[in-house]
Amino acid sequence: MTAEMEPDLSTAPELLGVLEALRQREPIFHRPEFGTSRADFERMTEADFWEVGASGRRYSRQYVLDVLDARRDSPEPDIWETSGFHCSALATDLYLLTYTLRQGSRLTRRATVWRHTPDGWKIVFHQGTEVAGS
C-alpha cells in the first residue's frame, strides 16, 4: 500500500469532544455501560437503522436486535481491540466515526454514522469490512 492510497484520517480539533464521546461507544453493542437489554439497544439505534456486515450482507434493525437477544442468552467471550479512530461531521449533529477492530486474528475496518439527539447518541448506520490478507 502506498502513502497516496491512504486517506488523511486526522480529526478536526473542534470534533475531538465528539470523537471521544463516540469512541467510548464503540464497538457498538459491546459496551455494557451503555446497555445490555433489547430496550437499551432500541434506544441507541434510530428506527431506520441498518448495517452492512463484514460479509457484505445487509441487516435490518429488527434482525440485529434479534441476534443481540440470542447472543445475550448464550454469551461467548468476545476479546477485541480498537484503534485508529477518526471522526468527521456529515451535517449538523450527524457524524461518521471510523476505526479498526481486531478480534483475535480477524481485522475489520468499521464505520458508524451517529446522530446526536436530545435523547442522546443514536446509531443511524454501521458497516464492517474485513481487511484482506489480515
Rosetta silent file (secondary structure, phi, psi, omega in degrees, C-alpha in Angstrom):
SEQUENCE: MTAEMEPDLSTAPELLGVLEALRQREPIFHRPEFGTSRADFERMTEADFWEVGASGRRYSRQYVLDVLDARRDSPEPDIWETSGFHCSALATDLYLLTYTLRQGSRLTRRATVWRHTPDGWKIVFHQGTEVAGS
SCORE:     score description
SCORE:     0.000 S_00000001
   1 L     0.000  134.746 -179.759    0.000    0.000    0.000 S_00000001
   2 L   -97.764  159.280 -179.897    1.374    3.411   -0.909 S_00000001
   3 L   -60.033  -31.808 -179.582    1.047    6.613    1.098 S_00000001
   4 L   -66.795  -24.492 -179.393   -1.070    8.105   -1.711 S_00000001
   5 L   -73.826  -33.802 -173.095   -3.706    5.403   -1.183 S_00000001
   6 L   -78.939  132.306  177.046   -4.309    6.181    2.476 S_00000001
   7 L   -74.211  161.152  173.344   -6.747    8.988    3.360 S_00000001
   8 L   -78.745  110.881 -176.810   -5.882   11.709    5.859 S_00000001
   9 L  -107.981   44.052  174.724   -7.592   10.455    8.998 S_00000001
  10 L   -94.945  134.754 -179.295   -6.898   13.333   11.333 S_00000001
  11 L   -85.839  134.508  178.596   -9.911   14.585   13.269 S_00000001
  12 L   -59.516  141.056 -177.660  -10.515   18.340   13.253 S_00000001
  13 H   -53.067  -36.861 -178.732   -9.760   19.919   16.637 S_00000001
  14 H   -70.933  -10.120  179.062  -13.347   21.118   17.078 S_00000001
  15 H  -104.683    4.430 -177.058  -14.546   17.486   16.815 S_00000001
  16 H   -62.281  -35.547  176.490  -12.231   15.986   19.444 S_00000001
  17 H   -65.499  -41.591  177.109  -15.005   16.023   22.089 S_00000001
  18 H   -65.503  -44.661  178.359  -17.369   14.223   19.716 S_00000001
  19 H   -54.306  -47.771 -178.305  -14.608   11.763   18.802 S_00000001
  20 H   -65.761  -42.325  179.242  -14.072   10.888   22.458 S_00000001
  21 H   -61.179  -41.239 -178.149  -17.792   10.535   23.197 S_00000001
  22 H   -79.041  -35.975  177.550  -18.266    8.179   20.243 S_00000001
  23 H   -56.405  -37.981  179.908  -15.010    6.252   20.748 S_00000001
  24 L   -66.891  -19.019 -176.889  -16.326    5.223   24.161 S_00000001
  25 L   -96.780   -1.610 -177.450  -19.438    3.712   22.490 S_00000001
  26 L  -108.889  150.215   -5.562  -17.567    1.506   20.017 S_00000001
  27 L   -67.722  143.725 -177.236  -17.684   -1.240   19.088 S_00000001
  28 L   -59.109  147.741  177.989  -21.425   -0.781   19.111 S_00000001
  29 L    67.010    9.249  179.205  -23.467   -3.246   21.178 S_00000001
  30 L  -121.521   15.364 -179.013  -20.301   -4.355   23.036 S_00000001
  31 L  -117.306   93.365 -175.369  -20.201   -1.670   25.721 S_00000001
  32 H   -57.951  -26.226  179.068  -22.255   -2.841   28.719 S_00000001
  33 H   -65.538  -16.293  177.448  -22.036    0.591   30.332 S_00000001
  34 H  -104.188    1.810  174.437  -24.332    1.838   27.534 S_00000001
  35 L   132.614  152.613  179.497  -26.789   -1.036   27.832 S_00000001
  36 L  -134.986   -9.727 -176.664  -27.280   -4.761   27.533 S_00000001
  37 L   -96.939  164.724  176.641  -31.030   -5.208   27.050 S_00000001
  38 H   -58.527  -41.834  179.446  -33.095   -5.081   23.884 S_00000001
  39 H   -60.866  -39.843  177.063  -34.724   -1.879   25.163 S_00000001
  40 H   -61.437  -46.698 -178.113  -31.247   -0.344   25.601 S_00000001
  41 H   -66.965  -34.660  175.513  -30.253   -1.313   22.048 S_00000001
  42 H   -63.669  -41.604  179.598  -33.541    0.036   20.681 S_00000001
  43 H   -65.022  -32.409 -176.410  -32.862    3.360   22.423 S_00000001
  44 H   -88.315   -2.150  178.086  -29.373    3.613   20.963 S_00000001
  45 E  -118.917  144.422  173.443  -30.462    2.956   17.354 S_00000001
  46 E   -68.091  156.157 -178.732  -32.612    5.055   15.051 S_00000001
  47 E   -59.658  -31.146 -179.254  -35.859    3.414   13.928 S_00000001
  48 E  -101.528   20.225  176.238  -34.466    3.088   10.377 S_00000001
  49 E   -55.968  144.088  169.223  -31.033    1.800   11.491 S_00000001
  50 E  -155.129  168.490 -179.541  -29.433   -0.900    9.350 S_00000001
  51 E  -143.904  160.838  171.651  -25.971   -2.281    8.839 S_00000001
  52 E  -114.698  121.139 -179.500  -23.720   -3.993    6.345 S_00000001
  53 L   -79.240  171.177  179.181  -21.733   -6.841    7.878 S_00000001
  54 L   -59.068  -24.559  179.109  -18.167   -7.835    7.004 S_00000001
  55 L   -74.390  -14.115 -174.270  -19.725  -10.479    4.731 S_00000001
  56 L    93.647   -6.962  177.662  -21.357   -7.743    2.646 S_00000001
  57 L   -73.569  146.703  175.089  -24.824   -8.807    3.766 S_00000001
  58 E   -95.170  141.754 -178.287  -27.327   -6.121    4.779 S_00000001
  59 E  -130.650  132.332  177.862  -29.105   -6.471    8.107 S_00000001
  60 E   -76.077  164.101  176.353  -32.245   -4.715    9.317 S_00000001
  61 H   -58.080  -46.185 -179.410  -32.598   -3.216   12.764 S_00000001
  62 H   -57.799  -45.523 -179.993  -35.046   -5.985   13.716 S_00000001
  63 H   -62.578  -45.771  179.777  -32.605   -8.697   12.648 S_00000001
  64 H   -60.297  -44.072  179.261  -29.702   -7.098   14.535 S_00000001
  65 H   -62.945  -38.792  177.539  -31.835   -6.789   17.684 S_00000001
  66 H   -64.691  -41.503  178.250  -32.862  -10.461   17.387 S_00000001
  67 H   -63.866  -41.704  178.757  -29.200  -11.530   17.034 S_00000001
  68 H   -63.585  -37.871  175.341  -28.262   -9.447   20.070 S_00000001
  69 H   -60.232  -47.171 -179.110  -31.056  -11.143   22.061 S_00000001
  70 H   -63.960  -39.261  178.782  -29.724  -14.585   21.097 S_00000001
  71 H   -63.260  -39.348 -179.475  -26.160  -13.531   21.952 S_00000001
  72 H   -66.739  -33.596 -179.271  -27.251  -12.357   25.392 S_00000001
  73 H   -74.068  -25.427  176.530  -28.929  -15.715   26.068 S_00000001
  74 L  -139.134   77.085 -175.328  -25.742  -17.663   25.282 S_00000001
  75 L   -68.531  143.591  174.334  -22.783  -15.344   25.802 S_00000001
  76 L  -124.498  148.736  177.642  -19.356  -16.205   24.438 S_00000001
  77 L   -60.212  136.137 -179.584  -16.138  -14.401   25.289 S_00000001
  78 L  -129.858   94.810 -179.136  -15.507  -11.614   22.807 S_00000001
  79 L   -90.934  124.591 -178.598  -11.952  -10.293   23.027 S_00000001
  80 L  -144.970  160.995  178.957  -11.398   -7.227   20.879 S_00000001
  81 E  -140.230  130.831  179.300   -9.094   -4.261   20.432 S_00000001
  82 E  -107.986  153.292  177.786   -9.935   -0.961   18.752 S_00000001
  83 E  -161.302  169.273  170.836   -7.565    1.566   17.191 S_00000001
  84 E    65.301   39.430 -178.455   -7.261    4.335   14.614 S_00000001
  85 E   -69.606  141.417  177.094  -10.392    6.318   15.470 S_00000001
  86 E  -143.839  140.227  179.868  -11.396    9.178   13.180 S_00000001
  87 E  -129.606  137.831  173.536  -14.449   11.429   13.307 S_00000001
  88 E  -138.064  148.447  178.226  -15.899   13.746   10.696 S_00000001
  89 E   -84.816  131.085  177.404  -19.044   15.848   10.631 S_00000001
  90 E   -97.143  -35.034  179.728  -21.508   14.918    7.888 S_00000001
  91 E  -165.147 -179.698  177.739  -24.181   17.504    8.762 S_00000001
  92 L   -57.903  123.112  178.423  -25.470   19.282   11.835 S_00000001
  93 L    63.149   19.696  178.558  -25.493   16.702   14.662 S_00000001
  94 E  -128.471  125.652 -171.495  -24.583   13.865   12.238 S_00000001
  95 E  -133.959  147.262  172.734  -21.111   12.257   12.429 S_00000001
  96 E  -106.221  123.201  175.271  -19.108    9.498   10.790 S_00000001
  97 E  -112.920  127.321  176.496  -16.844    7.539   13.128 S_00000001
  98 E  -122.770  152.092  179.381  -14.335    5.132   11.604 S_00000001
  99 E  -167.244  175.166  176.887  -11.868    2.812   13.301 S_00000001
 100 E  -111.345  138.468  179.569  -10.129   -0.554   13.111 S_00000001
 101 E  -123.539  125.745  173.789  -11.299   -3.555   15.140 S_00000001
 102 E  -109.490  124.114  174.866   -9.164   -6.617   15.848 S_00000001
 103 E  -123.055   98.156 -173.506  -10.980   -9.712   17.144 S_00000001
 104 L    63.427 -122.887  179.203   -8.364  -12.430   17.513 S_00000001
 105 L   -91.687   -3.963 -177.850   -6.845  -12.805   14.046 S_00000001
 106 E   -87.701  126.695 -179.236   -9.770  -11.055   12.307 S_00000001
 107 E  -118.642  126.532  179.376   -9.166   -7.425   11.343 S_00000001
 108 E  -132.174  151.376  169.945  -12.005   -5.190   10.161 S_00000001
 109 E   -97.004  135.654 -176.242  -12.482   -1.537    9.325 S_00000001
 110 E  -120.140  145.049  175.677  -15.611   -0.134   10.925 S_00000001
 111 E  -138.510  127.046  177.913  -17.773    2.868   10.065 S_00000001
 112 E  -128.556  131.839  173.006  -20.700    4.086   12.146 S_00000001
 113 E   -96.544  123.362 -177.691  -22.941    7.046   11.395 S_00000001
 114 E  -116.163  141.958  173.991  -24.091    8.642   14.654 S_00000001
 115 E  -116.656  132.737  174.692  -26.766   11.298   15.257 S_00000001
 116 E   -92.402  118.168 -176.167  -26.715   13.492   18.358 S_00000001
 117 E  -119.009  169.660  174.904  -30.314   13.939   19.505 S_00000001
 118 L   -59.626  -23.472  178.433  -31.982   15.490   22.567 S_00000001
 119 L   -91.537    5.073 -179.859  -32.232   11.890   23.873 S_00000001
 120 E   111.526 -165.295 -177.692  -28.505   11.243   23.398 S_00000001
 121 E   -79.631  134.611  178.596  -26.428    9.476   20.747 S_00000001
 122 E  -127.011  138.421  178.101  -28.264    7.289   18.197 S_00000001
 123 E   -86.545  127.330  179.924  -26.755    4.906   15.655 S_00000001
 124 E   -95.530  -43.199 -173.967  -28.029    5.542   12.127 S_00000001
 125 E  -156.095  150.175  177.428  -25.897    3.088   10.137 S_00000001
 126 E  -144.588  143.106  175.496  -22.983    0.722   10.687 S_00000001
 127 E  -141.930  140.199  173.134  -20.630   -1.179    8.377 S_00000001
 128 E  -124.167  131.779 -179.805  -17.768   -3.577    8.979 S_00000001
 129 E  -126.406  123.814 -179.533  -15.371   -4.563    6.203 S_00000001
 130 E   -69.874  138.003  178.467  -12.799   -7.316    6.625 S_00000001
 131 L   -81.298  123.488 -179.132   -9.234   -6.302    5.774 S_00000001
 132 L   -63.065  137.141  175.579   -7.894   -8.564    3.030 S_00000001
 133 L    72.882   15.419 -178.930   -4.888  -10.637    3.989 S_00000001
 134 L   -85.402    0.000    0.000   -5.112   -9.832    7.685 S_00000001
